[in-house]
Amino acid sequence: MTAKDTLLLDQGYQPLRVIPWQRAICMNFLGKVEMVAAHERPIRTVTREYAAPAVVRLLGPYRPQQYIVRFSREGVHVRDRYTCQYCGNRPSRRDLTLDHVLPRHRGGPTSWDNIVTACSPCNLRKGGRTPDEANMPLHVRPLRPRWMPPTRTALGLDEIPPPWRDWLLL
């Protein structure tokens, strides 16, 4: 990500993706977007100075493409709302683990429908057993998500630029 990348929002101010600032300026000149927030430093040409778009909103309808949500640790935590699926607690993010519902040594795959978020104590207590064997029922059955809200990892960000913080709940 460069210092002047732009966050693209849909008509309802929902984040879609990060685009290069050059594309955002072209879309603005073509009347496809409106600038919602600008970076502090402008873009200068020989004769003019332009506000550097930090956040732009589409003016026309957006038809999302069908896509498959890739499996990731952060994706599982987001799907499970950073909550242990055994006890319901929300420990700190560093205390969250991933747990195979059907343990790997019994042939359980590493997939959306076999992995849940668990706190360390619950993961240790369950061990290599199924939830039924450990008498630890799941709060929610794990499923493959059909969409995933933009996350810091999905957007390829180390940190969130200040102008984007109003639109991203990360």
Secondary structure, DSSP 8 states (H G I E B T S, - for coil): --TT-EEEE-TTS-EEEEE-HHHHHHHHHTTSEEEEEE-SS-EE-SS-EE--EEEEEESS------------HHHHHHHTTT--TTT-----GGGEEEEESS-GGGT--SSTTTEEEEEHHHHHHHTTS-TTTTT---SS-----S-----TTTTT-SS--GGGTTT---
